[in-house]
Amino acid sequence: MTNIAFIGLGIMGAPMSVHLQRGGFAVTGYDLSPHAADRLVEAGGRAAGSLAEAVAEADVVAIMVPDSPDVEAVLSGPQGVLALVRPGTLIIDFSSIRPDVTQALAAQVQAAGCRLLDAPVSGGQPGAEQAILSIMVGGRPDDFEAARPIFDLVGRTIVLVGPNGAGQTVKAANQLIVAANIEALAEALVFLEAYGVDLAAAVEVLGGGLAGSAVLNQKAAKMTSRDFQPGFRIDLHHKDMGIVQAAARQAGLALPLGSLVAQLVAAVKAQGDGQLDHSALFRGVQRLCGLPTAD
């Protein structure tokens, strides 16, 4: 039985670790929050009191933490994974971070005699809970095949998109598309409400045409019901749009819509909604229109 150390047991990591434990792996979880591992323990996994304890017997180390500095600290800090694991250990980074950081970390991982896959995911909390995430993987084909049984337990659409860093680049593109779609949906629903249209009927017919999308299917109900409990927080999407902007500048690209959407996400965060679901872009549109928000 393969031993997996799962580092980061938040909204996404906790259900993913549970799926792996129930799928036949022996999972040891570690998180800075003392109760984050409760679901994993209930499923038969173990909770570690330290990073060193978590990775002590690990064949695979899975990481799901918020941002580039967090991944760097987990992997290459003074008491990081690379100083603790055996050569040959496979490291799967499910986090969404900068592509250039992933490429630099891949060199460090290789120098330590280990293997790295960047494997950011899309699908939010519902996708993690239902094990239907889309996983965009960067790394070596043989490492990808070795990790396939793990990916199959947490995702449904799983694609090797290139070498290390490619997974993060595709995830950045994903976040650009998602943010633009959420903003468009928010504006459309504010527009429809202003004219007194039956929103349920409107969403149904829009979903059957070219305007239909996963964003409409998952986020329209949250906007119309004003339920902004986080499946994916504004704070994290703000971070991801920063990744898009930085990578575009590095490549000498102009992304005008991306720049506008990044500013709209930043505005909603600045207005205090960073901990809400990214469907709370709807609240930003309401404010721009001088409409009251449900606080």
Residue pairs with C-beta under 8 A, 6 or more apart in sequence:
1 24
1 25
1 26
2 25
2 26
2 59
2 60
3 25
3 26
3 27
3 28
3 57
3 58
3 59
3 60
4 17
4 20
4 25
4 26
4 27
4 28
4 58
4 59
4 60
4 61
4 62
4 150
5 27
5 28
5 29
5 30
5 48
5 54
5 55
5 58
5 60
5 61
5 62
6 13
6 16
6 17
6 20
6 27
6 28
6 29
6 30
6 40
6 54
6 62
6 64
7 13
7 29
7 30
7 31
7 51
7 54
7 61
7 62
7 63
7 64
7 65
7 74
7 81
8 31
8 63
8 64
8 65
8 70
8 74
8 95
9 17
9 29
9 30
9 31
9 33
9 36
9 37
9 39
9 40
9 64
10 31
10 33
10 36
10 64
10 66
11 125
11 128
11 230
11 231
11 232
12 64
12 94
12 121
12 124
12 125
12 128
13 29
13 31
13 36
13 64
13 94
14 29
14 36
14 37
14 39
14 40
15 39
15 125
15 128
15 129
15 131
16 62
16 64
16 94
16 128
16 131
16 133
16 154
17 27
17 29
17 39
17 40
17 45
17 62
18 39
18 40
18 43
18 45
19 131
19 153
19 154
20 27
20 62
20 150
20 153
20 154
21 27
21 40
21 43
21 44
21 45
22 43
22 44
23 149
23 153
25 150
25 153
26 45
26 46
27 40
27 45
27 46
28 45
28 46
28 47
28 48
28 53
28 54
28 57
28 58
29 36
29 37
29 40
29 41
29 45
29 46
29 47
29 48
29 54
30 37
30 47
30 48
30 49
30 50
30 51
30 53
30 54
31 37
37 45
37 46
37 47
37 48
38 47
40 46
40 47
41 47
48 54
51 74
51 79
51 80
51 81
51 84
52 79
52 84
55 61
55 81
55 84
55 85
55 89
56 84
58 85
58 89
59 89
59 90
60 89
60 90
60 91
60 92
60 147
60 150
61 81
61 85
61 89
61 90
61 91
61 92
62 92
62 94
62 150
63 71
63 74
63 75
63 81
63 91
63 92
63 93
63 94
63 95
64 94
64 95
65 71
65 74
65 95
66 95
66 236
66 239
67 95
67 97
67 239
68 97
68 98
68 101
70 95
71 93
71 95
71 97
71 101
71 105
72 101
72 105
73 80
74 80
74 81
75 81
75 82
75 91
75 105
75 108
75 109
76 82
76 105
76 108
81 89
81 91
82 108
82 109
82 112
82 114
85 91
85 114
87 112
87 113
87 114
88 113
88 114
88 115
89 114
89 115
90 114
90 115
90 117
90 143
90 146
90 147
91 109
91 114
91 115
91 116
91 117
92 116
92 117
92 119
92 147
92 150
93 102
93 105
93 116
93 117
93 118
93 119
93 120
94 119
94 120
94 121
94 135
95 120
96 120
96 121
96 168
96 171
96 172
96 175
96 236
96 239
96 240
96 243
97 118
97 120
97 168
97 243
98 168
98 243
98 246
98 247
99 165
99 166
99 168
99 169
99 172
99 243
99 247
100 165
100 247
100 250
102 116
102 118
102 138
102 164
102 165
102 167
102 168
103 164
103 165
105 116
106 116
106 118
106 139
106 164
106 165
109 115
109 116
110 116
115 139
115 140
115 143
116 139
116 143
116 164
117 137
117 138
117 139
117 140
117 143
117 144
117 147
117 164
117 167
118 137
118 138
118 139
118 164
118 165
118 166
118 167
118 168
119 135
119 136
119 137
119 138
119 139
119 147
119 151
119 167
120 135
120 136
120 167
120 168
120 170
120 171
121 127
121 128
121 133
121 134
121 135
121 136
121 154
121 155
121 171
122 133
122 134
122 136
122 171
122 174
122 178
123 132
123 133
123 134
123 155
124 218
124 231
124 232
125 230
125 231
125 232
126 218
126 231
127 133
127 134
127 155
128 154
131 153
131 154
131 155
131 156
132 155
132 156
133 154
133 155
133 156
133 157
134 155
134 156
134 157
134 158
134 174
135 151
135 154
135 155
135 157
135 158
135 159
136 159
136 161
136 166
136 167
136 170
136 171
136 174
137 144
137 147
137 151
137 158
137 159
137 160
137 161
137 167
138 160
138 161
138 162
138 163
138 164
138 165
138 166
138 167
138 168
138 169
138 170
139 160
139 163
139 164
139 167
140 163
141 160
144 160
148 158
151 158
152 158
161 167
161 169
161 170
162 169
168 243
169 247
171 240
172 240
172 243
172 244
172 247
173 244
175 237
175 240
175 241
175 243
175 244
176 241
176 244
176 255
176 258
176 261
178 215
178 237
178 278
179 237
179 240
179 241
179 261
179 262
179 265
179 278
179 281
180 257
180 258
180 261
181 213
181 215
181 216
182 215
182 219
182 278
182 279
182 281
183 261
183 264
183 281
183 285
185 215
185 216
185 219
185 220
185 223
186 223
186 279
186 281
186 282
186 284
186 285
187 285
188 206
188 211
189 199
189 220
189 223
189 224
189 282
190 282
190 285
190 286
190 289
190 291
192 199
192 202
193 199
194 289
199 220
199 224
200 224
203 216
203 220
203 221
203 224
206 212
206 216
207 216
207 217
207 220
218 231
219 279
221 227
222 228
222 277
222 279
223 279
223 282
226 294
228 273
228 276
228 277
228 279
228 280
228 282
228 283
229 276
229 277
230 275
230 276
230 277
231 277
232 277
232 278
233 274
233 275
233 276
233 277
233 278
234 265
234 268
234 269
234 273
234 274
234 275
234 276
234 277
234 278
234 280
234 281
235 269
235 274
235 275
236 278
237 265
237 278
238 262
238 265
238 266
238 269
238 274
241 258
241 261
241 262
241 265
241 266
242 262
244 255
244 258
244 262
245 255
245 258
245 259
245 262
248 254
248 255
248 258
264 281
264 284
265 278
265 281
267 284
268 274
268 280
268 281
268 283
268 284
271 283
271 284
271 287
273 280
273 283
273 284
276 283
283 293
286 292
286 293
287 293
